């Protein structure tokens, strides 16, 4: 669709299913519209909801796989005869490959079919994870290599999936759907500890903990290929796909560097990821060693170590994740009625509140295991308040591109809206249940 070919009144740019309308607009939709009518994204309301849940399932599986290793870390150290320095490399190589490849997949996701990229990445990640479960004890380097390759597969999914949700929904519904999507991060992480520790305990072999997610990954690939439909890029925000132009990677980076909201949000979320990653990898092992120091546990002298700490920490992570994400979104929504800066304020408050609780958890570990778990509970709850909100901020300030995607020139758009001239081509939007024409610049971000 080009601007020289405006839509007719019978096909308004935003239908009742476009999700671009606010709650007040949806109540004025005409009664004769079909309940499952396609939105400008090209995906019906029911299909869009199914897609969100499929992406949520894959995101849950993604984080479940990522932290299965953390749930059996003492077993891995005992099996390979390695120190904390060497076992810490498992997370380091994963994060490094993930960090360097996420921009690459973000670039590809902005230009090619996203569901095929994700399908290929998940297939690769599942195969590599399965291969890592057969690592012999004399080849720790092979486990390091496979964990690094897992980052390749996960980068192909985590970078792209939020942009699909952004192309299905806008405004409050986008925040709600991102909340559902990001529930999977703490819940999946918690399940990683639980499944990893419990499968290892039942099988008396930590290798089996890494053989659960590959089979579930195959189901994820089938769902992506046969259920998920690629939405039209930018259509629900009055930026049809054929109006977007491709730019070079360097041009994207240059323009993103000028977007201060994006840069500051990314730096802040990097700090969140640092804390979360450190806590996620070492907390169960730290709690186990504190219990050994207190005489509550016996040292790990066998091939299989005590796994109750991973189980408890995993359960806490699941619960606090749901509470944190939900409360963060609700608090932000209420505070937004008073200030436009509600989102960053809630994120900042969550980080400031979580810091003392996590510090107290470390300090009380040798004195009281129960107190440590209580402090971890509150610390993780406040930390989780950031997940959905930060994603919504980033998706808003770059118009659907996550991390290093194609830049949308927001400041230029705003200036154009402020300096609107009557020569702008009008587009069609609903108003009071009828179609009406408004300037293009009036709907720019």
The 8 nearest C-alpha neighbors of each residue, nearest first, counted from 0:
[[1, 241, 4, 2, 239, 242, 5, 3],
 [2, 0, 3, 4, 242, 5, 241, 239],
 [1, 3, 4, 5, 424, 0, 426, 425],
 [2, 4, 1, 5, 424, 0, 425, 6],
 [3, 5, 2, 1, 6, 0, 7, 426],
 [6, 4, 2, 3, 426, 7, 1, 425],
 [7, 5, 10, 4, 427, 11, 8, 12],
 [6, 8, 9, 10, 5, 11, 427, 434],
 [9, 7, 10, 434, 11, 6, 427, 435],
 [8, 10, 7, 11, 434, 6, 433, 12],
 [9, 11, 8, 7, 6, 12, 14, 427],
 [12, 10, 427, 13, 428, 8, 434, 14],
 [11, 13, 427, 428, 14, 10, 39, 6],
 [14, 12, 11, 428, 17, 39, 429, 15],
 [13, 15, 17, 16, 38, 11, 12, 39],
 [16, 14, 17, 28, 25, 13, 18, 20],
 [17, 15, 38, 14, 18, 44, 36, 37],
 [16, 18, 38, 19, 14, 13, 15, 39],
 [19, 17, 168, 20, 16, 169, 172, 15],
 [20, 18, 169, 17, 235, 170, 168, 21],
 [21, 19, 18, 24, 25, 22, 17, 15],
 [20, 22, 24, 23, 25, 19, 170, 171],
 [23, 21, 25, 24, 20, 26, 171, 172],
 [22, 24, 21, 25, 26, 27, 20, 28],
 [25, 23, 21, 22, 26, 20, 27, 28],
 [24, 26, 22, 27, 28, 23, 20, 15],
 [25, 27, 24, 28, 23, 22, 29, 432],
 [28, 26, 432, 25, 24, 431, 29, 23],
 [29, 27, 432, 25, 26, 15, 30, 24],
 [28, 30, 432, 31, 32, 27, 433, 15],
 [31, 29, 32, 28, 33, 27, 432, 34],
 [30, 32, 29, 33, 28, 34, 432, 36],
 [33, 31, 30, 29, 34, 36, 28, 15],
 [32, 34, 36, 35, 31, 30, 37, 15],
 [35, 33, 36, 32, 44, 16, 15, 31],
 [34, 36, 43, 33, 44, 45, 37, 16],
 [37, 35, 33, 43, 34, 38, 16, 44],
 [38, 36, 43, 42, 41, 35, 16, 39],
 [37, 39, 17, 16, 40, 41, 14, 43],
 [40, 38, 41, 234, 235, 17, 13, 37],
 [41, 39, 231, 230, 38, 234, 42, 235],
 [40, 42, 39, 38, 37, 230, 231, 43],
 [43, 41, 37, 40, 38, 47, 230, 46],
 [44, 42, 37, 46, 35, 45, 36, 38],
 [43, 45, 47, 46, 35, 16, 48, 42],
 [46, 44, 48, 47, 43, 35, 49, 42],
 [45, 47, 49, 43, 48, 44, 50, 42],
 [48, 46, 50, 44, 45, 49, 42, 43],
 [47, 49, 51, 45, 50, 46, 44, 52],
 [50, 48, 46, 52, 47, 51, 53, 45],
 [51, 49, 47, 53, 48, 227, 52, 54],
 [52, 50, 54, 48, 49, 53, 55, 47],
 [51, 53, 55, 49, 54, 50, 56, 48],
 [54, 52, 50, 56, 55, 51, 49, 57],
 [55, 53, 57, 51, 52, 56, 58, 50],
 [54, 56, 180, 52, 58, 53, 57, 51],
 [57, 55, 59, 53, 54, 58, 52, 60],
 [56, 58, 60, 54, 59, 55, 61, 219],
 [59, 57, 61, 55, 60, 56, 183, 54],
 [60, 58, 187, 183, 56, 57, 61, 62],
 [61, 59, 63, 57, 58, 62, 64, 187],
 [60, 62, 58, 59, 64, 63, 57, 65],
 [63, 61, 65, 187, 188, 64, 59, 60],
 [62, 64, 191, 187, 60, 188, 65, 61],
 [65, 63, 62, 67, 61, 66, 212, 60],
 [64, 66, 62, 63, 67, 61, 68, 191],
 [67, 65, 191, 69, 68, 64, 63, 188],
 [66, 68, 191, 195, 70, 64, 69, 192],
 [67, 69, 66, 70, 71, 72, 65, 195],
 [70, 68, 280, 72, 66, 67, 71, 192],
 [69, 71, 192, 67, 309, 68, 196, 195],
 [70, 72, 74, 68, 69, 73, 196, 195],
 [71, 73, 69, 75, 74, 68, 70, 76],
 [74, 72, 76, 75, 71, 77, 284, 304],
 [75, 73, 77, 71, 72, 76, 303, 304],
 [76, 74, 72, 78, 77, 73, 79, 71],
 [77, 75, 81, 73, 74, 79, 80, 78],
 [76, 78, 80, 74, 75, 79, 73, 302],
 [79, 77, 75, 76, 80, 74, 136, 302],
 [78, 80, 136, 81, 76, 77, 75, 139],
 [81, 79, 77, 76, 78, 82, 75, 136],
 [82, 80, 76, 79, 85, 86, 83, 77],
 [81, 83, 84, 85, 86, 76, 80, 87],
 [84, 82, 86, 85, 87, 81, 76, 88],
 [85, 83, 87, 82, 86, 88, 81, 89],
 [84, 86, 88, 87, 82, 83, 81, 89],
 [85, 87, 83, 88, 89, 84, 82, 76],
 [88, 86, 84, 89, 85, 90, 83, 91],
 [87, 89, 91, 86, 85, 90, 92, 84],
 [90, 88, 87, 91, 86, 143, 92, 146],
 [89, 91, 93, 88, 92, 87, 94, 280],
 [90, 92, 88, 94, 93, 89, 95, 87],
 [93, 91, 147, 95, 94, 90, 89, 88],
 [92, 94, 147, 150, 90, 91, 96, 95],
 [93, 95, 97, 91, 92, 96, 98, 90],
 [96, 94, 98, 92, 97, 93, 91, 99],
 [97, 95, 150, 99, 93, 98, 94, 147],
 [96, 98, 150, 94, 100, 154, 95, 99],
 [99, 97, 95, 96, 101, 100, 94, 102],
 [98, 100, 96, 97, 101, 95, 102, 103],
 [99, 101, 103, 97, 102, 98, 96, 154],
 [100, 102, 154, 104, 103, 98, 97, 99],
 [103, 101, 105, 403, 100, 104, 106, 99],
 [104, 102, 100, 106, 105, 101, 107, 99],
 [103, 105, 107, 101, 106, 155, 102, 108],
 [104, 106, 102, 108, 404, 103, 107, 158],
 [105, 107, 103, 104, 109, 108, 404, 102],
 [108, 106, 104, 110, 109, 105, 111, 103],
 [109, 107, 105, 113, 110, 106, 111, 104],
 [110, 108, 107, 106, 111, 105, 404, 405],
 [109, 111, 107, 108, 106, 112, 245, 113],
 [110, 112, 108, 107, 113, 109, 116, 115],
 [113, 111, 115, 114, 116, 108, 110, 229],
 [114, 112, 116, 108, 115, 111, 117, 159],
 [113, 115, 117, 116, 112, 118, 223, 229],
 [116, 114, 118, 117, 113, 112, 119, 224],
 [115, 117, 113, 119, 114, 118, 120, 112],
 [118, 116, 120, 156, 114, 115, 119, 155],
 [119, 117, 115, 220, 121, 120, 116, 114],
 [120, 118, 122, 116, 117, 121, 115, 123],
 [119, 121, 152, 117, 123, 155, 118, 122],
 [120, 122, 124, 118, 123, 152, 119, 125],
 [123, 121, 119, 125, 120, 124, 118, 126],
 [122, 124, 120, 126, 121, 125, 152, 127],
 [123, 125, 152, 121, 149, 127, 122, 126],
 [126, 124, 213, 128, 122, 127, 123, 216],
 [127, 125, 129, 123, 128, 124, 130, 122],
 [126, 128, 130, 124, 129, 125, 145, 123],
 [129, 127, 131, 125, 130, 126, 124, 209],
 [128, 130, 126, 127, 132, 131, 210, 213],
 [129, 131, 127, 128, 132, 133, 126, 134],
 [132, 130, 128, 133, 129, 134, 142, 145],
 [131, 133, 206, 130, 129, 209, 134, 210],
 [134, 132, 131, 130, 135, 206, 129, 142],
 [133, 135, 131, 132, 142, 141, 136, 138],
 [136, 134, 137, 138, 133, 139, 141, 79],
 [137, 135, 79, 138, 78, 139, 134, 80],
 [136, 138, 135, 139, 79, 134, 140, 141],
 [139, 137, 140, 141, 136, 135, 134, 142],
 [138, 140, 142, 141, 137, 136, 143, 79],
 [139, 141, 143, 138, 142, 144, 137, 145],
 [142, 140, 144, 139, 143, 138, 145, 134],
 [143, 141, 145, 139, 144, 140, 131, 146],
 [144, 142, 140, 146, 141, 145, 89, 147],
 [145, 143, 141, 147, 142, 146, 140, 148],
 [144, 146, 148, 142, 147, 143, 131, 127],
 [147, 145, 149, 143, 148, 144, 93, 142],
 [146, 148, 93, 92, 144, 145, 149, 150],
 [147, 149, 145, 151, 150, 146, 144, 127],
 [150, 148, 124, 146, 151, 152, 147, 145],
 [151, 149, 97, 93, 153, 148, 96, 147],
 [152, 150, 148, 149, 154, 153, 97, 96],
 [151, 153, 120, 124, 155, 149, 121, 150],
 [152, 154, 150, 156, 155, 151, 157, 149],
 [155, 153, 101, 97, 151, 156, 157, 152],
 [156, 154, 153, 152, 120, 104, 117, 158],
 [155, 157, 117, 153, 154, 159, 158, 160],
 [158, 156, 154, 159, 160, 153, 155, 58],
 [159, 157, 156, 105, 154, 101, 155, 160],
 [158, 160, 156, 162, 157, 161, 108, 105],
 [159, 161, 162, 163, 157, 156, 158, 54],
 [162, 160, 164, 163, 159, 165, 401, 158],
 [161, 163, 165, 399, 164, 160, 159, 400],
 [162, 164, 166, 165, 161, 160, 167, 230],
 [165, 163, 167, 161, 166, 162, 168, 51],
 [166, 164, 162, 399, 163, 167, 168, 161],
 [165, 167, 163, 164, 233, 232, 168, 230],
 [168, 166, 164, 165, 40, 163, 47, 230],
 [169, 167, 173, 18, 165, 166, 172, 164],
 [168, 170, 173, 19, 18, 172, 171, 165],
 [171, 169, 173, 172, 19, 174, 21, 168],
 [172, 170, 174, 173, 175, 169, 21, 168],
 [173, 171, 175, 174, 170, 169, 168, 176],
 [172, 174, 169, 168, 176, 171, 175, 170],
 [175, 173, 177, 171, 172, 176, 178, 391],
 [176, 174, 172, 178, 173, 177, 171, 179],
 [175, 177, 179, 173, 178, 174, 172, 180],
 [176, 178, 180, 174, 179, 175, 387, 181],
 [177, 179, 175, 387, 181, 176, 180, 182],
 [178, 180, 176, 182, 177, 181, 175, 55],
 [181, 179, 55, 177, 178, 182, 183, 176],
 [182, 180, 183, 178, 184, 179, 387, 177],
 [183, 181, 179, 184, 180, 321, 178, 186],
 [182, 184, 59, 181, 186, 187, 58, 185],
 [183, 185, 187, 181, 182, 186, 62, 188],
 [186, 184, 320, 188, 317, 187, 316, 183],
 [185, 187, 317, 183, 189, 188, 184, 190],
 [188, 186, 59, 63, 62, 190, 183, 184],
 [187, 189, 63, 185, 191, 62, 186, 190],
 [313, 190, 188, 316, 317, 186, 191, 192],
 [189, 191, 193, 187, 192, 188, 194, 63],
 [190, 192, 63, 67, 66, 188, 189, 194],
 [193, 191, 70, 313, 195, 189, 190, 309],
 [192, 194, 310, 190, 196, 313, 191, 195],
 [195, 193, 197, 191, 196, 190, 192, 198],
 [196, 194, 208, 67, 192, 70, 198, 193],
 [195, 197, 199, 70, 193, 306, 194, 198],
 [196, 198, 200, 194, 199, 195, 193, 201],
 [199, 197, 201, 200, 208, 195, 196, 194],
 [198, 200, 205, 204, 196, 202, 197, 203],
 [201, 199, 197, 203, 198, 202, 196, 204],
 [202, 200, 198, 199, 203, 197, 204, 196],
 [201, 203, 204, 199, 200, 198, 207, 205],
 [204, 202, 200, 199, 201, 303, 205, 302],
 [203, 205, 199, 202, 206, 207, 303, 200],
 [204, 206, 199, 207, 208, 71, 74, 203],
 [207, 205, 132, 208, 204, 209, 133, 210],
 [208, 206, 210, 209, 205, 204, 199, 198],
 [207, 209, 195, 206, 198, 205, 199, 210],
 [210, 208, 207, 132, 206, 211, 128, 129],
 [211, 209, 207, 208, 129, 212, 213, 132],
 [210, 212, 209, 213, 208, 214, 215, 207],
 [211, 213, 215, 214, 210, 216, 64, 209],
 [214, 212, 125, 216, 215, 211, 129, 210],
 [215, 213, 216, 217, 212, 211, 218, 210],
 [216, 214, 212, 218, 217, 213, 219, 211],
 [217, 215, 213, 219, 214, 218, 125, 212],
 [216, 218, 220, 214, 219, 215, 221, 213],
 [219, 217, 215, 221, 216, 220, 222, 214],
 [220, 218, 216, 222, 217, 221, 57, 223],
 [219, 221, 223, 217, 118, 222, 218, 224],
 [222, 220, 218, 224, 223, 219, 225, 217],
 [223, 221, 219, 226, 225, 220, 224, 218],
 [224, 222, 227, 220, 221, 226, 225, 219],
 [223, 225, 221, 222, 226, 220, 227, 114],
 [224, 226, 222, 223, 221, 227, 228, 220],
 [227, 225, 222, 223, 224, 228, 50, 221],
 [226, 228, 223, 50, 225, 224, 229, 222],
 [229, 227, 230, 226, 42, 50, 114, 225],
 [228, 230, 227, 231, 114, 113, 112, 163],
 [231, 229, 40, 41, 232, 228, 42, 166],
 [232, 230, 40, 234, 240, 41, 233, 229],
 [231, 233, 240, 234, 166, 230, 239, 40],
 [232, 234, 238, 239, 236, 235, 166, 240],
 [233, 235, 239, 238, 40, 237, 236, 39],
 [236, 234, 39, 233, 237, 40, 17, 19],
 [237, 235, 234, 238, 233, 19, 169, 239],
 [236, 238, 234, 235, 239, 233, 442, 12],
 [237, 239, 233, 234, 236, 242, 240, 243],
 [240, 238, 234, 233, 242, 241, 237, 232],
 [239, 241, 232, 242, 243, 233, 231, 238],
 [240, 242, 243, 239, 0, 1, 244, 238],
 [243, 241, 240, 239, 238, 244, 1, 0],
 [244, 242, 240, 241, 245, 239, 238, 233],
 [245, 243, 246, 242, 241, 240, 405, 110],
 [246, 244, 243, 247, 110, 405, 109, 248],
 [245, 247, 250, 244, 248, 251, 405, 249],
 [248, 246, 250, 249, 251, 245, 405, 252],
 [247, 249, 251, 250, 252, 246, 106, 405],
 [250, 248, 252, 251, 247, 253, 246, 254],
 [249, 251, 253, 247, 248, 252, 254, 246],
 [252, 250, 248, 254, 406, 249, 253, 405],
 [253, 251, 249, 255, 250, 254, 256, 248],
 [252, 254, 250, 256, 251, 255, 249, 257],
 [253, 255, 251, 257, 256, 252, 406, 250],
 [254, 256, 252, 258, 257, 253, 406, 251],
 [255, 257, 253, 254, 258, 252, 262, 259],
 [258, 256, 255, 254, 259, 253, 262, 261],
 [257, 259, 255, 261, 256, 260, 262, 254],
 [260, 258, 262, 261, 257, 263, 256, 255],
 [261, 259, 263, 262, 258, 264, 396, 393],
 [260, 262, 264, 259, 258, 263, 393, 265],
 [263, 261, 259, 265, 264, 260, 266, 258],
 [264, 262, 266, 265, 260, 261, 259, 267],
 [265, 263, 267, 261, 262, 266, 260, 268],
 [264, 266, 268, 262, 263, 267, 261, 269],
 [267, 265, 269, 263, 268, 264, 262, 270],
 [268, 266, 264, 270, 269, 265, 263, 271],
 [267, 269, 271, 265, 270, 266, 264, 272],
 [268, 270, 266, 272, 267, 271, 265, 273],
 [271, 269, 273, 268, 267, 272, 274, 266],
 [270, 272, 268, 274, 269, 273, 275, 267],
 [271, 273, 275, 269, 270, 274, 276, 268],
 [274, 272, 270, 276, 271, 275, 269, 277],
 [275, 273, 277, 271, 272, 276, 278, 270],
 [274, 276, 272, 278, 273, 277, 279, 271],
 [277, 275, 279, 273, 278, 274, 272, 280],
 [278, 276, 274, 279, 280, 275, 281, 273],
 [277, 279, 275, 282, 276, 281, 280, 274],
 [278, 280, 276, 277, 275, 281, 282, 69],
 [281, 279, 69, 277, 278, 282, 276, 66],
 [280, 282, 284, 278, 283, 285, 279, 277],
 [281, 283, 285, 278, 284, 279, 286, 280],
 [284, 282, 309, 286, 285, 308, 281, 287],
 [285, 283, 287, 281, 286, 282, 288, 73],
 [286, 284, 282, 288, 283, 287, 281, 289],
 [285, 287, 289, 283, 284, 288, 282, 290],
 [288, 286, 284, 290, 285, 289, 308, 283],
 [287, 289, 291, 285, 290, 286, 292, 284],
 [288, 290, 292, 286, 291, 287, 365, 364],
 [289, 291, 295, 293, 287, 288, 292, 296],
 [292, 290, 296, 288, 294, 293, 289, 295],
 [291, 293, 289, 290, 294, 288, 365, 295],
 [294, 292, 290, 291, 295, 289, 365, 366],
 [293, 295, 291, 292, 296, 290, 297, 289],
 [294, 296, 290, 293, 291, 297, 292, 289],
 [297, 295, 291, 290, 294, 298, 287, 293],
 [296, 298, 291, 299, 295, 294, 305, 290],
 [299, 297, 300, 291, 296, 288, 304, 305],
 [298, 300, 304, 301, 297, 305, 303, 73],
 [299, 301, 298, 302, 304, 77, 303, 297],
 [302, 300, 303, 299, 304, 77, 74, 298],
 [301, 303, 78, 74, 304, 77, 300, 204],
 [302, 304, 301, 74, 203, 204, 305, 200],
 [305, 303, 299, 74, 306, 301, 73, 302],
 [304, 306, 307, 303, 299, 308, 287, 296],
 [307, 305, 309, 308, 196, 304, 310, 200],
 [306, 308, 310, 309, 305, 311, 196, 312],
 [309, 307, 311, 310, 306, 283, 312, 287],
 [308, 310, 283, 312, 70, 192, 307, 306],
 [309, 311, 193, 307, 313, 308, 312, 192],
 [312, 310, 314, 308, 313, 309, 307, 315],
 [311, 313, 315, 309, 314, 310, 308, 316],
 [189, 314, 312, 192, 316, 310, 311, 315],
 [313, 315, 311, 317, 316, 312, 189, 310],
 [316, 314, 312, 318, 313, 317, 319, 311],
 [315, 317, 189, 313, 319, 314, 318, 185],
 [318, 316, 186, 189, 314, 320, 185, 315],
 [319, 317, 315, 320, 321, 316, 322, 314],
 [320, 318, 380, 322, 316, 321, 317, 323],
 [319, 321, 185, 323, 317, 318, 322, 383],
 [320, 322, 318, 319, 324, 323, 182, 325],
 [323, 321, 319, 325, 320, 324, 326, 380],
 [324, 322, 380, 384, 383, 320, 326, 325],
 [323, 325, 384, 327, 383, 321, 326, 322],
 [326, 324, 322, 328, 327, 323, 321, 329],
 [325, 327, 329, 323, 328, 324, 322, 330],
 [328, 326, 384, 324, 330, 325, 329, 323],
 [327, 329, 331, 325, 326, 330, 332, 324],
 [330, 328, 332, 326, 331, 327, 325, 333],
 [331, 329, 333, 327, 332, 328, 326, 334],
 [332, 330, 334, 328, 329, 341, 333, 342],
 [331, 333, 329, 335, 330, 334, 328, 336],
 [334, 332, 330, 335, 331, 336, 329, 337],
 [333, 335, 331, 336, 341, 337, 332, 330],
 [336, 334, 341, 338, 332, 337, 333, 339],
 [335, 337, 334, 333, 338, 332, 339, 341],
 [338, 336, 335, 334, 339, 333, 341, 340],
 [339, 337, 335, 340, 341, 336, 334, 342],
 [338, 340, 341, 335, 337, 336, 342, 334],
 [341, 339, 338, 342, 343, 344, 335, 334],
 [340, 342, 335, 344, 331, 334, 339, 338],
 [341, 343, 345, 344, 331, 340, 388, 346],
 [344, 342, 346, 345, 341, 340, 347, 389],
 [345, 343, 347, 341, 342, 346, 348, 340],
 [344, 346, 348, 342, 347, 343, 349, 341],
 [347, 345, 343, 385, 349, 344, 348, 342],
 [348, 346, 344, 350, 349, 345, 343, 351],
 [347, 349, 345, 351, 350, 346, 344, 352],
 [348, 350, 381, 346, 352, 347, 351, 382],
 [351, 349, 353, 347, 352, 348, 382, 354],
 [350, 352, 348, 349, 354, 353, 347, 355],
 [353, 351, 349, 350, 354, 348, 381, 355],
 [352, 354, 378, 381, 350, 356, 351, 382],
 [353, 355, 357, 356, 351, 352, 358, 350],
 [356, 354, 358, 357, 353, 359, 352, 351],
 [357, 355, 378, 374, 359, 358, 353, 354],
 [356, 358, 360, 378, 354, 359, 355, 375],
 [357, 359, 355, 361, 356, 360, 354, 362],
 [358, 360, 362, 356, 361, 357, 363, 355],
 [361, 359, 371, 357, 374, 358, 363, 362],
 [362, 360, 358, 359, 364, 363, 357, 371],
 [361, 363, 359, 360, 364, 358, 365, 366],
 [364, 362, 366, 360, 365, 361, 371, 367],
 [365, 363, 361, 371, 366, 362, 368, 367],
 [366, 364, 289, 363, 367, 293, 292, 362],
 [365, 367, 363, 364, 368, 293, 362, 370],
 [368, 366, 370, 369, 364, 363, 365, 371],
 [367, 369, 371, 370, 364, 372, 366, 290],
 [370, 368, 372, 371, 367, 373, 364, 374],
 [369, 371, 373, 367, 372, 368, 374, 363],
 [372, 370, 360, 368, 374, 369, 373, 364],
 [371, 373, 375, 369, 370, 374, 376, 368],
 [374, 372, 370, 376, 375, 371, 369, 377],
 [373, 375, 356, 360, 371, 376, 377, 372],
 [376, 374, 378, 372, 373, 377, 379, 360],
 [375, 377, 373, 374, 379, 378, 372, 380],
 [378, 376, 380, 374, 375, 379, 381, 356],
 [379, 377, 353, 356, 375, 357, 380, 381],
 [378, 380, 382, 376, 381, 377, 375, 319],
 [381, 379, 323, 319, 377, 383, 382, 378],
 [380, 382, 349, 353, 384, 383, 378, 379],
 [381, 383, 379, 380, 384, 353, 349, 350],
 [384, 382, 323, 380, 385, 381, 324, 320],
 [383, 385, 327, 323, 324, 381, 382, 386],
 [386, 384, 346, 383, 388, 389, 387, 382],
 [385, 387, 388, 389, 383, 384, 181, 390],
 [386, 388, 178, 390, 389, 177, 181, 385],
 [389, 387, 391, 390, 385, 386, 392, 342],
 [390, 388, 392, 391, 387, 386, 385, 393],
 [391, 389, 393, 387, 388, 392, 394, 386],
 [390, 392, 388, 394, 389, 393, 395, 174],
 [393, 391, 389, 395, 390, 394, 396, 388],
 [394, 392, 390, 396, 395, 391, 261, 397],
 [393, 395, 399, 391, 398, 397, 392, 396],
 [396, 394, 398, 392, 393, 397, 391, 399],
 [395, 397, 393, 394, 398, 392, 261, 260],
 [398, 396, 407, 394, 395, 400, 399, 406],
 [397, 399, 395, 394, 396, 400, 407, 233],
 [400, 398, 394, 162, 165, 397, 401, 395],
 [401, 399, 404, 397, 162, 398, 394, 405],
 [400, 402, 404, 394, 403, 399, 158, 162],
 [401, 403, 404, 400, 102, 158, 105, 393],
 [404, 402, 102, 105, 401, 405, 106, 252],
 [403, 405, 400, 105, 106, 401, 402, 406],
 [406, 404, 251, 400, 109, 407, 403, 106],
 [407, 405, 251, 255, 397, 254, 408, 404],
 [408, 406, 397, 409, 398, 405, 396, 254],
 [407, 409, 411, 410, 412, 406, 254, 397],
 [410, 408, 412, 411, 407, 413, 444, 396],
 [409, 411, 413, 412, 408, 414, 258, 415],
 [410, 412, 414, 409, 408, 413, 415, 416],
 [413, 411, 409, 415, 410, 414, 443, 416],
 [412, 414, 416, 410, 415, 411, 409, 417],
 [415, 413, 417, 411, 416, 412, 418, 410],
 [414, 416, 412, 418, 413, 417, 419, 411],
 [417, 415, 440, 413, 419, 414, 418, 441],
 [416, 418, 414, 415, 419, 413, 440, 441],
 [419, 417, 415, 416, 414, 420, 413, 440],
 [420, 418, 416, 417, 415, 440, 421, 423],
 [419, 421, 422, 423, 418, 415, 416, 440],
 [422, 420, 423, 419, 438, 424, 425, 440],
 [421, 423, 420, 424, 419, 425, 438, 439],
 [424, 422, 421, 438, 420, 425, 439, 440],
 [423, 425, 439, 422, 438, 2, 426, 3],
 [426, 424, 438, 437, 439, 436, 423, 427],
 [427, 425, 436, 437, 439, 5, 438, 428],
 [426, 428, 436, 12, 11, 435, 434, 437],
 [427, 429, 12, 11, 13, 434, 435, 436],
 [430, 428, 434, 433, 435, 432, 11, 13],
 [429, 431, 433, 432, 434, 435, 428, 24],
 [430, 432, 433, 27, 429, 28, 24, 434],
 [431, 433, 28, 27, 430, 29, 429, 434],
 [434, 432, 430, 429, 431, 435, 29, 28],
 [433, 435, 429, 428, 8, 430, 11, 427],
 [434, 436, 427, 428, 429, 430, 433, 437],
 [435, 437, 427, 426, 425, 428, 438, 434],
 [436, 438, 425, 426, 427, 439, 435, 441],
 [439, 437, 425, 440, 441, 423, 426, 424],
 [438, 440, 425, 441, 442, 426, 424, 423],
 [441, 439, 416, 443, 438, 442, 419, 415],
 [440, 442, 438, 439, 443, 416, 437, 419],
 [441, 443, 440, 439, 444, 237, 438, 236],
 [444, 442, 440, 441, 412, 416, 413, 439],
 [443, 413, 442, 409, 412, 398, 416, 441]]
